[in-house]
Amino acid sequence: MTKELRRLSLIMLAMFVALFGATSWIQVVQASDLADNEHNRRALYDSFEVQRGSIIAGDQVIADSVPSDDLYSWQRQYADAAMWAPVTGYINPVLNSATGIERAMNSELSGTAGSQFLSRIDRIITGQPPRGSNVLLTLDPAIQRAAFEALGDYEGAVVAIEPKTGRILAMVTSPSYDTNALAVHDAEAVNATYDDLLSSAVNPLWNRAIGGSLNPPGSTFKLVVASAALASGRFTPDSTFANPSSYVLPGTSQTIHNFDGAACGPGDTVSLATALRLSCNIPMAQLAIALGDDAIRDEAEKYGFNKSFQIPLTTEASVYPPGPLDDAQTGLTGFGQQDVQATPLQMALVAAGIADKGIVMNPRMVDRVVAPDLTVQQTVEDTQFGRALSEADAATMTSLMIANVSNGAASGARIDGVDVAGKTGTAEHGPGDPYTLWFTGFAPADDPQVAVAVMIENGGGLGQSGTSNGIAAPIAKKVLEAVLSR
C-alpha cells in the first residue's frame, strides 16, 4: 500500500469515526432533549407515527392511543377526561402543542428517550413496529375521584400527597375541560374548542393545583410563621402577645382586625397556641414583626417557597416577597397577605413537612416507565427536599394543628375516631372582593398517611360570606376519608 493510500485510508477512517460518534451522540445522548424541545415539530409528528405509550394511574389506563385514518396514524383518547385533565394534559399535532404528563414525559411516551435506545434497536432487529413506553403514575384513582367529586363545581383545586414519600395521590382542578376535544385531528374543530377555552372568563386551561393565578394563602401561612417562631428558640406555644380587638400596623395608619372583629378570646394577652387555634390575625402579625421577614422567608423557603418543582410537570413557584420588608409589610405576611402567594401543592407540602417529622420530600407524580414488554426502564425514587423544622418542633406543630381541628377554627375537617391535624385560611383581596378559602392538614395525626390542601376561589360562589371551615375543610375531610378507607 502506498504512503498516499494509507494516508487517505486513515482520513476516511477518521471521518467515519467522527460521523458515527456524532450520530450516536445525537441519537443517544441528545435524544431526550431534542424530543422535548417545543420547537422540534418533527418530534411531535414522530410521536404520532408510533403507537404512543399509555398513561396509567393505579390499575386504570387514563390515556392511550387509537388508530387514526389520517397522516398522524394515531390519536390520543382520555378516560374521565375532565377529572384527569390537570394530570394528563393533552397532545395534538394540529395545535402543535402538548401539556401535562403528555408534554413532560413526551420522549418516554413516544419511545424517543435516550434510555429507550436499545429498545428501539431491538424492535427494529426483530421487525416489531415501534411503540412508546407506558408511564405509571403515583396517583390513586379512588382518591382522585373523591377529590374531583368533593370539589364539584367550585373554582379551585385539591392536592393530596403522601408525606413520607412525596408521591402525589390526587391532583384536581376546577373548572376543568374535555381533553378529548383537544386531541382530535380536525383542525377547524380543535382550534374552535381551544379558542373557546382560552377566552373563557373562568380559565379552565389553568392547572390551579400548581399554577394559574396564584392566591394568597391566608391563615394557612400561619403554620409557616409558627414554625419559624419555634425554630428561632425564642417562642413556645405559651408565648403571649397583646390582645386588642384592632391593631394599627407600625409606621402606618392601616388598622387590621381578627376575622370576627373581636379580640382573640378573653384576657389582655393571648398565647401563640390560642392564636393559632382560633386563627387570629393580630397576634400573628405581632409575632411576624418580632421574628422579622428574613426569618420567615428562610422558613418558608425550607418548605419550598420561591422554588419551582419538576414533578415532572413544572410548578409555578410560590412566593414569599423579597426583602427587605418594613414592619407593616412583615406583619401582613404573618397571616398570609402582603404579596405572599401560594399554590395548593405548596400548602400541601407545608402540611406534609410537619407530618413527616419536619422533613419535606420532593413532590412527584411518576413511579415508573415500563416498556411494552413490561420491562421496567426507569424507576423514580423518593428524594428529600430538606428539613423545615426539628422533629420536636414538628411534634409541637402537630399538636397545635390537632387542636385547630378538634376545638378550633378548622372543625369542619373532623373525622370520628381519627385525630386530624389541620389549618384553615381565608385570604382577602381588594375591598368587597370574594375571599379565597383554604384548608391544609394531614391524617391520622399519629401516623400520617396523607396531607391535603384545598383552595377555593371566588368565595365558593358566596363572595365574602363563604368560609374556609364551611367549604374548604369539608372537601378536605372527604379526601382524607378516601385515603383512610383504602
N, C-alpha and C positions, 0 to 999 in steps of 0.2 A: 504494500500500500504506500503510495507516495505521501510525502510530507503534507502537500496541499489537501489531499483527500482525507488524511487523518484530521487535519485542522477543520475541514468542512464537517466531518462526522461529529467532532466534538461540539461544534457550534450548533448543529442540528439537534444533538442530544440535549444541550443546554436549553435550547428553545423549547423542546418537548417537555423537559422537566419544569420549566417556568410555566408553560401553558397548563400542564397537569396540576401544578401547585396552585395557580390562580383559579382554575375552575373548581378545584377541590375546596379552596378557601371560600369561594362564593357559595358553593352548593352545600357545604357543611357548616363552616364557622359563621358565615353571614346569612344563612338561610332564614333563620328566625327573624332577624332584624329587617331583611328585605320583605319578608312575608307580612310583617306587622306595619310596614311603612304605609301610612294612609294615602300617600301619593302614588303608590305602586298599584295602578289599576289592573295590571297584568295578574298580580297576585289574587285580586278579587275575582277576576274571570276564572283563574285556575282553580279557585276554591269551589267553583260550581261545575267543573269538568270531572270532578271525582265525587263519589258519594261521601258527603261530609259526615263526620262523626256525630254521635248523639250527645246531648247534654242530659245527664241523669241525676236525679235527686232521690236518694233512698232507693226504692225499687221501681221508681217511675221515670219513664222517658219523657222529658218535658220539651225537648226539641229534637227533631230528626229530619231527614231528607227523603223526599219522594220524587220519582221520575218526573221530568218536565219535558214537554214536546217542543221546546224552543231551543235556542242556541246555548242556553245555560245548563242544559242536561238535567239539573236537579233543582228542586225548590224546597225551601225550609217550611216546616209546619210546626206549630206550637200547641201543646196541650194546656188547657186552663190559661189561655194567653194573658188575660188581664192580671191574674194572680201572680204569674211568674215574670211579667214584663220587666220589672226593675232588676231581675236576676239575669234572664237570658238575653234581654235586648232583642235585636233583630239584625239580619243581614240581608242586603238586597243589592244586586249589581246594577239595577236600573237607577237607584238612587246613588249608587257608588258610595254606600255608607254601611256601617255596622256599629252596633252599640252593645253594651253589657258584656256578658261572657262570650258572645259571638265575636266581639272585637278583641277582647283581652286575650282570648285563647284561640284566636283565628288560625295560627300556624299549626297548633296541635289538632284542631278540628278538621283542617283541610289537608293534614298529612304532610305539611311542608316544614315542620320544625326540624332543627338540626339533629335532635335526639331521635328522629324518625328516619334518618338517612339510610341506615342498614335495613330497616323495614321496607323502605321504598325499593331498594335494590333487590331484596328477596322477592317482592311481589312481581318485579319485572322479570326476574330469572324464572320464576315458577309460572309466569303467564297469567297471574291473577290481576284483575282490574284494580287500579289504585283506589285506596279508601283512606279516609281520615280516621283519627283515633277518637275514642269516647272520653268525655270529661265527666268525672264523678264528683259531684258537689258535696259540701258539708251540710247543706240544708235538708231539713226534715219535712216531708210533705204534710204530715199531720199538723205540725207546729205552724208551718206556712199557712195552711188553710185556716187554722184557728185565728191567726193574726189577721189574715185577709178578711174573714167574716166579722171579727170583732171591730176592725177599723171601719168596715161598711162604707157609707157614703161621706164620711168625714174627710176633709182635706188634711192630709198629714202622712205620717209614716210610723212603722213599727220595726224595731230591730231586736232580735233575740240572739244572745251569744253565750257560748259555753265558757265560763270564767277560767277554768284550768287549762284550756287549750287554745282559746281564741277562735274556735270554729263557729261560724255564723250559722245559726239554726233556722232563722227566718229573717226575711227582708221584704217588707211590703210597703207600697206607697199608693196613695190615692189623691186625686183621681188617676186611674190607670188607662190603658188603651189596649187595643187588639193588635198584638204583634203580627198576627197572620195577615192583617190588612196591609202591613208594610213589607210583607215578604213576597207578594205577588209580582209577576214579571210584566204586568200590563202597565206600561209607563204612564199613560194618562190617568188610570185609576189610582195608582200608588202615589203619584205626585199630588193629586187632588186630596187624598187622605192625609198625606204628610203636611200639606199646606193648612188644612183644617186644624190639625193637631197643633201645629206651630203657632197659629193665630188665636188659639183658644185662650180665654182670659184665665182659666184655671191651670194652665201649663201641665197637661197630662204627660208630656215627654220628660218632665223633670223626675229624677230619682231623688225624692225628698229625703230618703234614708241616709244618703251620703253626699248630697249637694243640693242643687237648685238654688233657691233664695234662702240663705241661712237665716235662722231666727235667734234672738237672744234666749238663752236657756232659763232665764228667770231664777227662781229659787232652787232649782236642781243644782245650780252652780254653787250654792252654799255648801255642798259637800266638798268641793274643792277648797273653798275658803276655810272650812273647819279642818280639813286635812292639813292645810298649811299652818293653821294655828297649833294643832297638836304636834306637828313635825318641828315647829320652832322651839318647843320646850318651854315656852312662856305662858302657855294657856292649857287648861284642862276643861273637861265638861262642866266643872263647878265654877270656872272663872265668871265673874259678874260684870255687867255693864249697866249704865244708867238706863232707866226705863220710862222715858217720856212717851206721850202719845203722838208727838210730832218732833221733828229734828231738822234743824237748819244746817245744811252742809257747810263745812268750814270755808270761809272766804267768799261765800255766795249769799244770795237771798232765796235760794231754792230750798223748799221745805219738802221732806219726804215723810211718809207715813207707813205704818204697818198696813197689811191688806185690809183689815177691818176698821182702820182709822183709830183704833184704841191702843192703849198700852199693851205690852206683851205679858199679859197675866197680871196678877196683883203684885204690889210692892214697888218700892222705888228703884230696885235693881232687878235684873233678870240674868239667869245663868246661861251659858252657851248651850247647855243641854236643852233647856226650856225654849230658848230662841229657835233652835233647830226643830224641836218637836212641834212648836206652834207656827213655824215658818215666818218669823218676824223679821222685817227688813231693817229696822232701826239699829238693834244691837249688832246685826251682821255688818252694817255699814261702819259702825264704830270699830268693830273687830278688824275689818279690812283696812281702815285708816291706821290702826295701831300696827298692823303687820307691814303695810307698805306694798306698793304694786309689784316691786321686784320679787318679794317672797311669794306672792300669789301667782305671778307669772311663772316662776320657777316650778311651783307645784302643779299648775295647770299643764305645763309642758311635760311633766313627768307622766301625766295621764294621756298625752298625745295631742294637746292643743298646739296650734301653729305648725302642724305637720300633716302632710298628705300621705295616706297609706295606699299601697297597691295590694288589693285583696283577692284577685288581681285587678278588679275594677279600680280606677283611680278615684280616690275620695277627695272631696274638697276639704281643705284644711279648716278646722275650727279655729276661732281666733280669740286670744286674749290680747287686747290692744298693746302696741309697743309703747314703751315709756320714753321719758318719764311722765307719769300722770300726777296731777296735783291731788290734794286730799279729797276734794269734792268728787273728782272723777274716780278715784280709787274707792271711795265709799259706795258709789253707784255700782261698781263691779262686785261689791260684796254680796249683792243679791242678783247678779247675772244681768245687769244692764250696762249702759255706757260702752257700747260697741263690742261687748262680749257677744260672740256669735258661735253657734254650735250645730252640728248635725246630730240626729238621733244616734248614729253609730258612735259618735264621740261620747255622748252621755251614757250609752250602754257600756262603753269602756271604763268610764269612771266607776260605775256600779260594779263592773266585773273586777276591776283592780282592787276595790275594797273587799269584794267577796273572796278573791284569791289571796288573801292574807297580805295585801299590799303590792302584789306583782301584777303588772299589766302585760298581757300577752298580745302579740301582733295579731290582728284580726285576719281571718282568711275564709274563702268561700270554696276552695278546691281541695279535695282529698287526694285524687289520683288521676292519672291519664292512662287509659287502657287501650291497647291495640285491638283491632277487630278479632284477632285470635286469642284475646283475653290476656295477653302478655302485659304485665304492668310496666309501662315505660317511664313513669315518673310518679313519685310519692312526695306529697308536700308535708313537710314536718312542722310541728308546733315550734314557734320561736318566741322568745321573750323580748318585749319592747323595753322593759326596765322596771325598776321598783319605784312606786309612787310614795309609799309610806311604810313604816316598820310594821312587823306583824302585830305588835302590841297596839299600835295606833289604829291599825285596821280593825282589830277586835273592838276597840273603843268606838270607832265609827259604826261598826255593825250594830252595836248595842243602841247607839243613838238613832240609827235608821229603823231598828225594830220598834222603838218607842214611837217613832213617827207614824208607823202603820197601826200599831196596836192601840195607841192612845193619843193620836195627834192628827196632823193635817192630811195624812195620806190614808185615812181609814178605809177608803174605797177599794184598796188592794188587799184587804184582809181575806185570808183563806182559813176556814175552820180546821183546827188541828195542825196548822203549819205556821211557823214563825216567818213572816215576810219582812224583809228589810227594804225600805223604800223612801223616796222623797218626791214630793210634788213640786211643780213650779208654774207660776203664772207670769208670763212675760208681757210687759207693756210696750206699746209702740207710740204713735202720736196720740194727742188728746182725742178721745172719742173713738179711736180705732179699736177693733176687736183684739182681744188678748190671744197670745199663743199659749196653749195648755200643754203641760209636760208631766211625765212621771218617769222615774228611773228607779230600779231596785233589783233585788235578787231573792231567790228562794231555793230550798229551805235555808234559813239563815245559818244553821249549824253545819250544813253540808251543801253548799250552793251548787245546784245543777244548771242554773240558767240565770243570766242577767238580761234585763229587758229595758228598753227605752221606748216611750210613746210620745209623739209630738203631734198635736192637733192645731192646725192653723184656723184663722178666722173665727176664733172663739167657739169652735164647734157649731157654727151657724147661729150662735146666741149672742154675738157681739161681746160686750163686757159683762154679760150675765152668765156666760159659760164658766165653769170652774174645773180646775185640773182634777180635784178629788171626785167630782161628779161625772167627768167624761174620760179623762186620760187614765186615771187609776183603775177603773173597772175594765178597760180594754187590756191593760197590763195583767190584771188578775186572770182573765181568760187565757192569755198566752202562758202565764205561769202554770195554770192548772193543766193546760195541754201537755206541758213538759212533765209535770209531776205525775200525770196519769199514764205515762208510757210504760 
